[in-house]
Amino acid sequence: MATARKTVELFYDVISPYSWMAFEVLCRYRPHWNINLQLKPFFLGGVMQASDNKPPAFVRFKAIYLPKDVERLGAYFQVPVSMPANLIDVMFNKGSLKAQRFLTAVDMENPEQTEKVSRELWRRVWSKGQDITEPESFKQAGEAAGLSDSEIDEALAKMTTQPVKDRLKSHTERAIKLYAFGAPYIVAHVNGKEEVVFGSDRFPILARILGEEWFGPVPSNSKL
Ligand SMILES: N[C@@H](CCC(=O)N[C@@H](CS)C(=O)NCC(=O)O)C(=O)O
């Protein structure tokens, strides 16, 4: 008997490499677990502020551990991640607000493109060490994701508007209501309840919550 489709919300920010891992794994498992995966771009800076937390790169010893951890994760999850040479500039100075607004504008106008545009933004900053703050960068990410020129222009025009800011805020506030303190923040809807899971390293636990099986980071390599 087919099981009912369960909803899984993924709250993420493209400044977070751990979110990239979780995103790829959930996209891969979507057909196997028969989940309704809802991508929810939020603003990690707002979550950090509300929860009184700090990104790992802002904690002296975690910042030392981070490059090795990210390299290992990329190999394990088979995601082409690589530390940006200018990490401090990327995280401390440039941030992700504009990228998340661009992504939100895409999500509002062309939700079927959210997945590809998210991936291209991650690829820029966390694979190629490229900018994700300038209009030209968003244009290139949009092109790489297969958006038309008019779709890109529309997202660029809308990313600074109030409805886009409100939507990003509302995703961020929803995660904060669920006591988010970082990213990725995953919300599984099971039997009328919301179960939250933090991190890309909790997939066996998420599988258990969903009543599904975990076959490792690349389920197509399994006997599914
Ligand atoms: N153990 C988690 C760590 C995820 C993580 O460190 N995420 C960062 C953003 S890139 C964060 O929000 N950290 C907050 C915290 O660790 O308290 C994983 O492997 O995914």
The ligand as an SDF file (V2000), in Angstrom:
LIG
                    3D

 20 19  0  0  0  0  0  0  0  0999 V2000
   26.6160   19.6200   12.5380 N   0  0  0  0  0  0  0  0  0  0  0  0
   25.9290   20.4080   11.5540 C   0  0  0  0  0  0  0  0  0  0  0  0
   26.5210   21.8020   11.5630 C   0  0  0  0  0  0  0  0  0  0  0  0
   25.7860   22.7500   10.6790 C   0  0  0  0  0  0  0  0  0  0  0  0
   26.3260   24.1530   10.8640 C   0  0  0  0  0  0  0  0  0  0  0  0
   27.3510   24.3640   11.5060 O   0  0  0  0  0  0  0  0  0  0  0  0
   25.6260   25.1240   10.3070 N   0  0  0  0  0  0  0  0  0  0  0  0
   25.9980   26.4900   10.5220 C   0  0  0  0  0  0  0  0  0  0  0  0
   25.6910   27.3330    9.3240 C   0  0  0  0  0  0  0  0  0  0  0  0
   26.7850   26.9030    7.9890 S   0  0  0  0  0  0  0  0  0  0  0  0
   25.1880   26.9710   11.7020 C   0  0  0  0  0  0  0  0  0  0  0  0
   24.1330   27.5100   11.5280 O   0  0  0  0  0  0  0  0  0  0  0  0
   25.7060   26.7130   12.8930 N   0  0  0  0  0  0  0  0  0  0  0  0
   25.0460   27.0590   14.1080 C   0  0  0  0  0  0  0  0  0  0  0  0
   25.4910   26.1640   15.2320 C   0  0  0  0  0  0  0  0  0  0  0  0
   26.2590   25.2290   14.9850 O   0  0  0  0  0  0  0  0  0  0  0  0
   25.0580   26.3980   16.3520 O   0  0  0  0  0  0  0  0  0  0  0  0
   26.0650   19.7440   10.1750 C   0  0  0  0  0  0  0  0  0  0  0  0
   26.9500   18.8930   10.0140 O   0  0  0  0  0  0  0  0  0  0  0  0
   25.3020   20.0610    9.2680 O   0  0  0  0  0  0  0  0  0  0  0  0
  1  2  1  0
  2  3  1  0
  2 18  1  0
  3  4  1  0
  4  5  1  0
  5  6  2  0
  5  7  1  0
  7  8  1  0
  8  9  1  0
  8 11  1  0
  9 10  1  0
 11 12  2  0
 11 13  1  0
 13 14  1  0
 14 15  1  0
 15 16  2  0
 15 17  1  0
 18 19  2  0
 18 20  1  0
M  END
$$$$
